[in-house]
Amino acid sequence: MAQADDYKSNPPVIFLAFAQDRVEGGRYLRNLPNEQDGIRKALQKAKQAGLCELVERSNTTVENILDVFQEYQDRIAIFHYGGHAGSYKLLLETLSGKHAVAHSEGLVSFFAKQKGLQLVFLNGCCTQQQALDLIEAGLPAVVGTSKTIDDGIATNLSERFYRGLAAGLSIDRGWTEAVDQVKIERGTSNTRAMHWEGEV
């Protein structure tokens, strides 16, 4: 009974981090606010039932990521990033709203030390190498992309995935059903950029 009470008072945390590339000429991700709102709504019932806690950061900085992980320590079960990315970086922001880079080698090392972390979802373009590096470092499950992905598809995919988790699906089945939705609505060619790796 003590464990159940502890779980209710300290449920696992889902950390949602979003950032726009503010560099001149950078492509504005129009659907990013929709993605954040859609995931929040997908997880609302689970949050209200005390099954998880949701922490959100828009205009994410490196400091935001470190601060949230330090505040919640090993309670963070899922880290979700939405924004621009590359094979070896996430494109974040600074406190003044300018462009900043979070380098993969630092992120992989940092995430590998987070004992409660079960899934890293990198919903940005070309994150497959980061996903592979995270799996090699011991993360149980990682979602990434092998090339540029349509902003609308990325949004729909993440919303359906988190709806599945909130309904009690496993990470694997939630991912499969999210990909199936994209295939149903847009065809199989739109799923070739998506990459999933994990054992949970």
Protein Blocks (a to p, Z undefined) as FASTA:
>chain_A
ZZmmmmmmmccdddddddddfbghiacdfklmmmmmmmmmmmmmmmmnopaccdddehia
fklmmmmmmmnmmmbmbdcdeddddfkbccdddfkopacdddfklmmmmmmmmmklmbdc
ddbehilmmmmmmmmnopabdcddfbdcdfklmmmmmmmmmmmmmnopafklmmmmmmmm
mmmmnojklmmmpccddjZZ
